């Protein structure tokens, strides 16, 4: 019997009706809408307040040969149907040897960087209703995450409760809250609410405005691909050094799609800064442990084909390493994940392999593996 394999970071492709059919009436005219613009752009979401439409090319390019990947000119119904059809999704999981997926948004990632927090709150509430319905068709294998805007800590707590009531299993957070940054004590009640409700909190790449889609890249455009993980790293450092885990030791945070091979060096770097420089360059508060210990105990990291993460697994908490296939995005390992994993996991013990490929994700989100076909 082979290991249960769960993707800790997959995505949907929001269909045209996601927002307009589920948003509050007063926002309906401004809801994000998909339309075909022209042959060059193809199908795209047009979002009130964003200068550039969200073309759908890259968001469903899984399995496409590199030379054929394009950002524009793609029509929605030519994409992987599992992006919006939960029944089709199971066949796509089976093709990749995946038993279940933790599902993040796609257009919702871009919306995280919208300047209007009232608008974001309405859009995310609509999305949450849609994704809850999508995942309800196959709840054992489709593990949906909600979104919240973090307009205020009080609003965040209300949104957490709504997400929990919809049966969703975690939350994708925006990289930037409306008020103070995440190390502020104004969020203490919010962190405690997430613990009480059993909702892990995820920070995904490209949801921080400092390293998001319209971030200006130094040098060639490809250099921007190397910087997108820094938004997540900044947030992890903010939480660790700002004492968030010191004050809330049961808080569980996921650093999503930022790879993980860098984690041992990052933990060393935080420890070095704390031990050598904390008297002139203070952390957010006095810590009772080294920064690396909070990272090991409170932070989970998802990754796809980062073979370095497997090689250095013993230098971090490998029980918090979560493999993912990123389906159906352009960075996805679908449909050749099993071939890749056979090669990349050779250095792991059987216990490590079981944990990283699915058991740790199942434990984090309360996934009943007995309902998954092994």
N, C-alpha and C positions, 0 to 999 in steps of 0.2 A: 504494500500500500504506500503510495507516494505521499509526500507532505501536502497538507492543505496550503494552497497558494492564494493569498489575498492581496490585491493591489491596494496599498494605503493611500494612493492619490491617483484617481481617475477623474474624468470630467464628463459632463453632458454637453450637448450642443443645443442651446436654448432654441426651441422652435418659435415661429412667428407669434404665437398666441401667449407665450410665457408671461409677459408683463401686461399687455393690453387686456387680456381676459381675466386677470386675477388682481389687478390693482384697484385701490379705492376709486370710487366714481370721480371724485374731484381731481384726480391725477390722470384720468384716462386719456385726455387729449395730449398730455405730455409724456405718456408712457413710451419707453423704447419700442420702436417698431421696425420690423424687417421689411425691406422692399428691394426690388431689383432696380439698380440704378442705371447701369449700362453694361455692355459686354465686357468692358475693361475692368470695372469694379466688381461686377457680379452681385450676388445677394449680400446685403449688409444690414446691420442694425444701425438705425439713426437714433441718436440719443440727444434729447433736448439739453443744451448746455455744453455739449462736447463738440469741438470744431471739426473732428474727423470721424466719419462713419466707421463702424467696426466691421471690416471685411471678414468673410468666413473662411478664407483659404487655408490658413495655417491651423485652424482650430480642429480640423478633421482630416489631417494629412497622414494619419497613422498608416504605415505600410506602404506609403508612396515612395518610390525611388528618389533619392536626393535631387537628381537632375530634373525631376518633374514637380518638385514642391514649388508652389506659387502662393503669394499672399492674396491675390485678387482674381476675379474672373470665374469664381466657383459658384455654382448654384446649390442652394440648400438641399434640395431633395436628391442631389447626386452624392451627398456625403454618406458616411456610415450611418445607417438607420438607427442603430442602437443609441446614438446620441440623443434621440428624443422618443424612441419607441422601446419601452422596457422589455417587451417580448423579444424583439430582435437583439436586444443587448445580451441576453443569455447565450445565444448562438455565437456572438462575438467573444464573449468570455471563454466559451468552450474551445473556440479556435485557438486561443492563446494559452490554454491550459490553466485558466484562472477560475477559482471557485466563487469568489465574491470581490466586490470593489467598494471602496470608500469614495463617494462621489462628490466632487467639487463643481462649482459653476464654471462658466467660460466668459460670457459677456459680463457676468457679475464681477469678475476680476477687474475689468476695466472700470466698471461703475464704482469700485472702491475708491477711485481717485477723482470722482466727481466732487466739485466744490460745494454743492448744495446738499447739506445733510438732511434736510426735510425731504428732498426728492429721493435721496438714497434710501432713507427709511421706508418710504412708500414702495420703491422698486424692490427692495429686499424682502419686504413682507409679501409682495406678490410672488416673487421667486420661491420663497419658502413654501407657499401654498402649492405651487406647481411641482416642486421637487418632492414634496411629501406625497403627492398623488402618484407621481412617477414611480417612486420607490415602493409604494404600497402594493404594487402589482406582484413584486417578488421580494418581500422584505428580508428574507434570509440571505439573499445574494446582492441586493442593492442597498447600500448603507449610505443614506443621504445626510449631508451636512447643511445646516442653515447658514444664513448670512445676517449680520447686523451692522448698523451704521455707526454706532457709538457716538450719537449726538450728545448725550450726557450719560453719566454712569447710571442714573435712574432709568433712563430710556433703555440702556443696555440690559439692565436686569429684567425689565419688562419684556424685551425681545428674547432674552434667554428663556423665559418662562413660556412664551409663545412657541418658540422653537421646540422646546421639550414637549409641549402639548400636542404638537403635530407628529410626534413620533420620530423626529430626526435625532441623530446620534452624536452630533458635535456641531461646532460653529467655525466658519471661516471668518476671521476678524479682518477689519480694514487696517492697513498699515499705519494710518494716521487718524487719531480721534479728533473730535471737534475742539475739545478743550485742552487740558494739559496733557503732557505725554504720559505713557503708560506706567512710568515709575512713580507717578504721583500717588499719594495716599488717598486721593479722591476716588480711586478705583478699588479700594480695598473691599468694599461691600460687593462690588461686581465680581471680583475674583472668588470671594466666598460663595456667592450665588452659583457660580459655575461648578464649584466643588460640590455644593449641596445637591445640585441637579444632575451631577454625573456627566457633564458635557465638556469633553476636551476642547481646547481652543487652538485653532490653527492659524498660523501666519504663513501665507503662500507668497511665493515670488510674484513680482509685478503688481502687488497690491499696496505698495508704499510709493508715494508720489515722488520720492527722491530717486528711485531707481525703476520707474514704471515705463509705460509704453512711449511716452513723449519725452523721456529723459534724454538730454543731449549727450551723445557719445563722443568721447575724445578719440581722435584718430579714425581708422576705418570703422564702418558700421558693425562689422563682426566683433569689434572690441566690446560693444555693448552687451553681447551675449555673455561675456566673461564677468560683467559687473552686476548682472541681475540678482545674484545671490546676496549681494551686500545689504540690500534692504532687510532681508531676514536676519542676517548677522547683526545688524545694528539693533534690531528689536530684541534679539536674544541677549545681547550685551546690556541693553537697557533694563530688561527684566532681572537679569542676574545681579548686576552691579548696583541697580537701584533698589535692591532688597525686597523685590516682590516675592521671590521664593523663600526668603528669610521669614517674611511675615505670613506667607501662605504655603507651608511646606507640602500640602496635598495637591497643589495646583498642577495640572497636566497641560503642557503646551507642545504643539507640534510645529516644527520648522519644515514646511512643505515644499518639495521640489527644488530645494537649494543644494542638492547633493549632500554628501556627508564625509567625503574623504578629508575635508578640511577641519573636521571637528577636533581631532586630537591637538593639532597645532593651535586652534583657537582657544582651547581650554588651557594649554600651556601659556599662551599670550595673556589671557586674563589673570592667571595666577602670577605670572611675572610682574604684570602691572600692579597687582594688589600688594605683593610682597615687597617690591622695590620702590614703588612710587606713590603709595597711597597717602603719604603724609603731606605731599605737596600737590597731588592730583587725586583728591579723595573720590572714593566711590560714593554712591548715593546715600549709603548709610553704613554703619558698622556691621560687618558680617561675622557670623560665628563660625563659618567654614570657609574654605578656599572657594573662589568662584567656580572652579571646575567641578566641585562636588555638587553644586546646584544644577549645573548643566547635566551631569550624569544622572541625577535623581529626578529631575522635573521636565526635561526636554527630550522629545522624540524627533528623529530626523527621517524624512522620506527621501528616497533616491531611486533612480532607474538603472542606468547602465554605468554607474560610477564604480568601476572595478576597484578603484583605490579604497573605497569604503569597506569592501570585503577584505582587502589585504590588511587594513589597520583596525579591523573590528576589535581585536584584543586591547587596543589602546583607548577604547572608549566603552561605554555601557552598551554592549551589542544587543542587550535585551530591549533597547530603545531605538534600534535601527529597524526601519520599516521599508521593505522593498515595495516598489510601485511600478506600474507599466505606463502611466500617464495617458492611457487611451482616452479619446481618439486624437490627441494633439500631435503636432509635428515631431515632438521629441519622444514620442512613444516607442516602446520596444515591441509593440504588437505588430505582427502576429508571431514573431520569432523569440518571444521571451524565454521559452523553455530551453531553446538551444543556447541562448546567451547565458542563462542561469547555470546550465550544466557546466559551462566553462568557468564562469566567474566565482562559483561557490566551491571550487575544488579545495581551497585551503581551509574551509570551515569544518568544524566538528559537526556531527549530526544534530546535536542539540542547538548549535548556533544556526544551522541552516533551517531547522524547523521554526525557530523563533523569528528569524529575520524575514522568512518568506510568508509568514502568515500568523503564527501563534501569538506573537506580541501584538499585532494589529487586532486580532480577535479579542485579546484580553483588554486592550485599551478601550475598544468600542462595545464590549459586551456582545460579541458575535457568537452565536451558538453554532459551533463547528459540527455538532452532531447532525445539523440540518444541511450540511454541505457534503456533496458526493466526493468521496476521496478516491 
